[in-house]
Amino acid sequence: MPNKEMTPKKVAVLGATGLVGREILKVLEQRDFPIAEILMLASERSAGKTLEFGGKQHTVTAVNDCSFKGVEIALFSAGTSTSRRWAPVAVAAGAVVIDNSSAWRMDPSVPLVVPEVNPQDINLNKGIIANPNCSTIQAVVALYPLHKKAGLNYVAFSTYQSVSGTGHEALTTLENGSRELLGGNEPSPSLVYPHPIAFDLLPHIGPFDDDGFSEEEWKMIRESRKIMHIPELRVSCTTVRVPIFRSHGEAIVARFDKPIAPEEARKILEASPGIEVQDTPGSSIYPRPRYAEGMDPVYVGRIRKDTGLDDALSMWVVSDNLRKGAALNAVQIAELLL
């Protein structure tokens, strides 16, 4: 957390009324980020709403060409097209933009940062720092300490991603669809997903390409290579939307250049920042999404030798996608800038 003697900053939050935007405000306040002035920005549709911060009500204003005057740090969580439109404007006004969309993540001139993994990369920024995809963040936090010890050469991800990753409307869709099914009715057609999500699984996060890969799968593949600086890393990935409200789970198989025993992996992870190990072999102690909700750590459990690959481990990784998967990681990047 920041030193309280650090100079307070003028901070803007673009997308302040969204799920991640509200979580960013909560995290800034909880971590006592040094703020001289805070601006709540959003689209015209959300302008005029009020949000509480620091015990005061703040009016949300529509973002415009003059919004970033004097702003030193701008936290964006408003979508790809919005970021492409307004990030250059904020940078031109003198702000450093920390962007939560996919707009800049794979731009070679923009650092993609997870503070527990590659904090030094913020020094490469030219005004924009990209916040990675939620499912990528929790994966690399768990994998990187093991990579430093044994050299990661292959990883397989199977994700179980909550609907909060899609926004407010997805939460309502799941709640209403669940009520309809429990009442003996078919759920209404989804306006968010290609099918109703209640009591179902959708292996479909983002559009598919011609080879059948989803956008989310490519995000995890490409982003994990960039963040951990392993361009040759071999990655398999299947991403699945599941009918829970918050927090993502991931089943991970990781193969290394050198053998690493589960007992050694547990000790390494227990000593690593941002991780809480919940793993007592043979027991019912393991990470669960409901337990992770509202919490900061990346939880790791079910650590065991993989049965199909030599020098490989299997593990189960859970984290709150709105906290470490988005808002907390962005605020931690802002703290590094201080």
C-alpha positions as CSV (number, residue, x, y, z in Angstrom):
1,M,0.0,0.0,0.0
2,P,1.1,3.6,-0.6
3,N,3.1,5.6,2.0
4,K,0.7,8.2,3.4
5,E,3.4,10.9,3.0
6,M,3.3,10.5,-0.8
7,T,2.0,13.5,-2.7
8,P,-1.8,13.1,-3.3
9,K,-2.8,12.8,-7.0
10,K,-5.7,14.0,-9.1
11,V,-7.3,10.7,-10.2
12,A,-10.0,10.0,-12.8
13,V,-12.1,6.9,-13.1
14,L,-13.6,6.4,-16.5
15,G,-16.5,3.8,-16.4
16,A,-17.1,4.7,-12.8
17,T,-20.7,3.3,-12.7
18,G,-19.8,-0.1,-14.0
19,L,-19.1,-3.2,-11.9
20,V,-15.3,-2.8,-12.2
21,G,-15.5,1.0,-11.9
22,R,-17.4,0.8,-8.6
23,E,-14.9,-1.8,-7.4
24,I,-12.0,0.5,-8.4
25,L,-13.5,3.2,-6.2
26,K,-13.9,0.8,-3.3
27,V,-10.3,-0.5,-3.6
28,L,-8.9,3.1,-3.8
29,E,-10.7,3.9,-0.6
30,Q,-9.8,0.7,1.2
31,R,-6.1,1.0,0.3
32,D,-6.0,4.7,1.3
33,F,-4.7,5.7,-2.1
34,P,-3.4,9.3,-1.8
35,I,-6.0,11.4,-3.7
36,A,-6.1,15.1,-3.9
37,E,-9.2,15.1,-6.2
38,I,-11.2,12.4,-7.8
39,L,-13.3,12.6,-11.0
40,M,-16.1,10.1,-11.8
41,L,-16.5,9.8,-15.6
42,A,-18.8,7.8,-17.7
43,S,-20.9,7.9,-20.8
44,E,-23.7,10.4,-21.4
45,R,-26.2,7.8,-20.4
46,S,-24.7,7.6,-16.9
47,A,-24.0,11.3,-16.4
48,G,-25.7,12.8,-13.4
49,K,-25.7,9.7,-11.3
50,T,-24.0,10.0,-7.9
51,L,-21.4,7.7,-6.3
52,E,-20.0,7.8,-2.8
53,F,-16.3,8.1,-2.2
54,G,-14.5,9.2,1.0
55,G,-17.8,9.8,2.8
56,K,-19.0,12.3,0.1
57,Q,-21.4,12.1,-2.8
58,H,-19.7,12.7,-6.2
59,T,-21.6,13.5,-9.4
60,V,-20.7,11.4,-12.5
61,T,-19.9,13.5,-15.5
62,A,-19.9,12.6,-19.2
63,V,-16.3,12.2,-20.5
64,N,-15.3,14.9,-22.9
65,D,-12.1,16.5,-24.4
66,C,-11.6,18.6,-21.2
67,S,-12.2,15.8,-18.7
68,F,-8.5,15.0,-18.1
69,K,-7.1,18.5,-17.5
70,G,-4.7,18.2,-14.5
71,V,-5.4,14.5,-14.1
72,E,-2.2,12.5,-13.2
73,I,-3.6,8.9,-13.1
74,A,-6.7,7.8,-15.1
75,L,-8.2,4.4,-14.4
76,F,-10.2,3.2,-17.4
77,S,-12.8,0.5,-17.3
78,A,-15.2,1.4,-20.1
79,G,-14.6,-1.0,-23.0
80,T,-12.3,-1.2,-25.9
81,S,-13.8,1.4,-28.2
82,T,-14.1,3.9,-25.4
83,S,-10.5,3.3,-24.4
84,R,-9.2,3.8,-27.9
85,R,-11.1,7.1,-28.2
86,W,-10.2,8.6,-24.8
87,A,-6.8,7.1,-23.7
88,P,-4.8,9.2,-26.2
89,V,-6.7,12.3,-25.0
90,A,-5.9,11.6,-21.4
91,V,-2.2,10.9,-22.2
92,A,-2.0,14.2,-24.2
93,A,-3.4,16.0,-21.1
94,G,-0.5,14.6,-19.0
95,A,-2.2,11.5,-17.4
96,V,-0.9,8.0,-17.2
97,V,-3.8,5.7,-18.2
98,I,-4.2,2.3,-16.6
99,D,-6.7,0.6,-18.9
100,N,-8.8,-2.5,-18.1
101,S,-10.0,-3.2,-21.6
102,S,-8.3,-5.3,-24.3
103,A,-7.6,-2.2,-26.4
104,W,-3.9,-2.0,-25.7
105,R,-2.9,-5.3,-24.1
106,M,-1.1,-6.8,-27.1
107,D,0.4,-3.5,-28.4
108,P,4.1,-4.1,-28.2
109,S,4.7,-0.5,-27.1
110,V,2.3,-0.8,-24.1
111,P,3.3,-2.8,-21.0
112,L,0.9,-5.4,-19.7
113,V,1.4,-5.6,-16.0
114,V,0.7,-7.8,-13.0
115,P,2.6,-6.3,-10.1
116,E,3.5,-9.7,-8.5
117,V,5.0,-10.8,-11.8
118,N,6.5,-8.0,-13.9
119,P,6.4,-4.7,-12.0
120,Q,9.5,-3.5,-13.7
121,D,7.6,-3.3,-17.0
122,I,5.7,-0.1,-15.9
123,N,8.9,1.8,-16.6
124,L,8.4,1.1,-20.3
125,N,5.1,3.0,-20.4
126,K,4.6,5.8,-22.8
127,G,1.4,7.0,-21.1
128,I,-0.7,3.8,-21.2
129,I,-0.4,0.7,-19.0
130,A,-2.6,-2.2,-19.8
131,N,-4.4,-4.2,-17.1
132,P,-4.6,-7.9,-18.2
133,N,-7.6,-10.1,-18.7
134,C,-9.2,-11.3,-15.4
135,S,-8.6,-15.0,-15.9
136,T,-5.0,-14.3,-17.1
137,I,-4.1,-12.4,-14.0
138,Q,-4.9,-15.1,-11.5
139,A,-3.2,-17.7,-13.6
140,V,0.1,-15.9,-13.9
141,V,0.2,-14.9,-10.2
142,A,0.1,-18.7,-9.4
143,L,2.4,-19.8,-12.2
144,Y,5.2,-17.3,-12.1
145,P,6.8,-18.2,-8.8
146,L,6.9,-21.8,-10.0
147,H,8.3,-20.7,-13.4
148,K,11.2,-18.9,-11.6
149,K,12.1,-22.1,-9.8
150,A,11.6,-24.7,-12.5
151,G,11.1,-23.1,-15.9
152,L,7.6,-23.2,-17.3
153,N,7.4,-24.7,-20.8
154,Y,3.7,-25.7,-21.2
155,V,0.4,-24.9,-19.6
156,A,-3.2,-26.0,-20.1
157,F,-6.0,-23.8,-18.8
158,S,-9.6,-24.8,-18.3
159,T,-11.6,-21.9,-16.8
160,Y,-14.8,-21.6,-14.9
161,Q,-15.7,-18.0,-15.2
162,S,-18.5,-16.2,-13.4
163,V,-21.1,-14.0,-15.1
164,S,-19.9,-10.8,-13.4
165,G,-17.1,-10.7,-16.0
166,T,-19.8,-9.6,-18.5
167,G,-21.3,-6.8,-16.4
168,H,-24.5,-5.7,-14.6
169,E,-26.8,-7.2,-17.2
170,A,-25.3,-10.6,-16.9
171,L,-26.0,-10.7,-13.2
172,T,-29.6,-9.9,-13.8
173,T,-29.8,-12.5,-16.6
174,L,-28.5,-15.3,-14.3
175,E,-30.8,-14.3,-11.4
176,N,-34.0,-14.0,-13.5
177,G,-33.2,-17.2,-15.5
178,S,-32.6,-19.1,-12.3
179,R,-36.0,-17.9,-10.9
180,E,-37.8,-18.9,-14.1
181,L,-36.3,-22.4,-14.2
182,L,-37.0,-23.0,-10.5
183,G,-40.5,-21.9,-11.1
184,G,-40.9,-24.5,-13.8
185,N,-40.6,-22.2,-16.8
186,E,-38.0,-22.0,-19.5
187,P,-35.7,-19.1,-19.0
188,S,-36.1,-16.0,-21.2
189,P,-33.8,-15.7,-24.2
190,S,-30.5,-14.1,-23.1
191,L,-29.6,-10.6,-24.4
192,V,-26.1,-11.1,-23.0
193,Y,-25.1,-14.7,-24.0
194,P,-25.9,-16.9,-27.0
195,H,-28.0,-19.1,-24.7
196,P,-29.5,-18.7,-21.2
197,I,-26.8,-19.2,-18.6
198,A,-28.9,-20.4,-15.7
199,F,-28.1,-24.0,-14.7
200,D,-25.9,-24.4,-17.8
201,L,-22.3,-24.0,-19.0
202,L,-21.3,-22.0,-22.1
203,P,-17.8,-22.7,-23.5
204,H,-18.2,-19.5,-25.4
205,I,-16.5,-16.3,-24.1
206,G,-16.2,-13.7,-26.8
207,P,-16.5,-14.5,-30.5
208,F,-15.0,-17.5,-32.2
209,D,-12.5,-17.3,-35.0
210,D,-12.5,-19.5,-38.1
211,D,-10.4,-22.2,-36.3
212,G,-12.9,-22.4,-33.4
213,F,-10.9,-20.5,-30.8
214,S,-12.8,-18.0,-28.7
215,E,-11.5,-14.5,-28.0
216,E,-11.0,-15.2,-24.3
217,E,-8.9,-18.2,-25.1
218,W,-6.6,-16.2,-27.3
219,K,-6.4,-13.5,-24.6
220,M,-5.1,-16.1,-22.1
221,I,-2.6,-17.6,-24.5
222,R,-1.1,-14.4,-25.7
223,E,-1.3,-12.4,-22.5
224,S,0.4,-15.1,-20.3
225,R,3.3,-15.2,-22.8
226,K,3.7,-11.4,-22.7
227,I,3.4,-10.9,-18.9
228,M,5.8,-13.7,-17.9
229,H,8.2,-12.9,-20.8
230,I,8.0,-16.5,-22.2
231,P,7.2,-15.9,-25.9
232,E,7.8,-19.6,-26.7
233,L,5.4,-20.9,-24.0
234,R,3.1,-23.6,-25.3
235,V,-0.5,-23.0,-24.1
236,S,-3.7,-25.0,-24.4
237,C,-6.9,-23.3,-23.3
238,T,-10.7,-23.8,-23.0
239,T,-12.7,-21.0,-21.4
240,V,-16.2,-21.6,-20.0
241,R,-18.8,-19.3,-18.6
242,V,-20.5,-20.9,-15.5
243,P,-23.7,-19.9,-13.7
244,I,-22.2,-18.3,-10.6
245,F,-22.3,-14.6,-9.9
246,R,-18.7,-13.7,-8.9
247,S,-15.1,-15.2,-8.9
248,H,-13.4,-17.4,-11.4
249,G,-12.0,-20.9,-11.0
250,E,-9.2,-22.4,-13.2
251,A,-8.0,-25.9,-13.5
252,I,-4.3,-25.7,-14.6
253,V,-1.8,-28.2,-15.7
254,A,1.7,-26.8,-15.9
255,R,4.8,-28.6,-17.2
256,F,8.3,-27.5,-16.2
257,D,11.9,-27.9,-17.5
258,K,12.9,-29.4,-14.1
259,P,10.8,-31.6,-11.8
260,I,9.1,-29.9,-9.0
261,A,7.3,-31.9,-6.2
262,P,3.9,-30.8,-4.9
263,E,5.4,-30.2,-1.5
264,E,8.0,-27.9,-2.9
265,A,5.4,-26.1,-5.0
266,R,3.2,-25.5,-1.9
267,K,6.2,-23.9,0.0
268,I,7.1,-21.7,-3.0
269,L,3.5,-20.5,-3.4
270,E,3.0,-19.9,0.4
271,A,6.0,-17.6,0.3
272,S,4.9,-15.7,-2.8
273,P,3.1,-12.3,-2.7
274,G,-0.6,-12.2,-3.5
275,I,-1.2,-15.9,-3.0
276,E,-3.0,-17.9,-0.3
277,V,-2.6,-21.6,-0.4
278,Q,-5.6,-23.6,0.6
279,D,-4.4,-27.2,0.2
280,T,-4.6,-30.1,2.6
281,P,-4.3,-33.2,0.5
282,G,-7.1,-35.8,1.1
283,S,-9.4,-33.2,2.7
284,S,-12.2,-30.9,1.6
285,I,-9.9,-27.9,2.1
286,Y,-9.5,-26.1,-1.3
287,P,-10.4,-22.8,-2.9
288,R,-14.0,-22.0,-3.6
289,P,-15.4,-19.0,-5.6
290,R,-17.9,-18.0,-2.9
291,Y,-15.1,-17.9,-0.3
292,A,-13.0,-15.7,-2.6
293,E,-15.7,-13.1,-3.2
294,G,-14.6,-9.7,-2.0
295,M,-11.2,-11.0,-1.1
296,D,-7.8,-9.9,-2.5
297,P,-5.6,-13.0,-2.8
298,V,-5.3,-15.6,-5.6
299,Y,-6.2,-18.9,-3.9
300,V,-4.3,-22.0,-4.9
301,G,-5.2,-25.6,-4.0
302,R,-5.4,-29.2,-5.2
303,I,-1.7,-29.1,-6.0
304,R,-0.6,-32.5,-7.2
305,K,1.5,-34.4,-9.7
306,D,-0.1,-34.5,-13.1
307,T,-1.0,-38.0,-14.2
308,G,-0.4,-37.5,-17.9
309,L,2.8,-35.4,-18.3
310,D,6.2,-35.8,-16.8
311,D,7.6,-32.9,-14.7
312,A,4.1,-31.4,-14.5
313,L,1.7,-30.3,-11.8
314,S,-2.1,-29.9,-11.7
315,M,-3.7,-27.3,-9.5
316,W,-6.9,-25.4,-8.9
317,V,-6.8,-21.6,-8.8
318,V,-9.6,-19.2,-7.7
319,S,-9.8,-15.4,-7.4
320,D,-12.4,-12.7,-7.3
321,N,-12.5,-11.5,-10.9
322,L,-13.6,-8.0,-9.9
323,R,-10.9,-7.6,-7.3
324,K,-7.5,-9.1,-8.3
325,G,-8.9,-9.8,-11.8
326,A,-9.6,-6.1,-12.4
327,A,-9.9,-3.4,-9.9
328,L,-7.2,-4.4,-7.4
329,N,-4.6,-5.1,-10.1
330,A,-5.3,-1.7,-11.6
331,V,-4.9,0.1,-8.3
332,Q,-1.7,-1.9,-7.5
333,I,-0.3,-0.6,-10.8
334,A,-1.2,2.9,-9.8
335,E,0.6,2.4,-6.5
336,L,3.7,1.3,-8.4
337,L,3.5,4.6,-10.3
338,L,3.7,6.5,-7.0
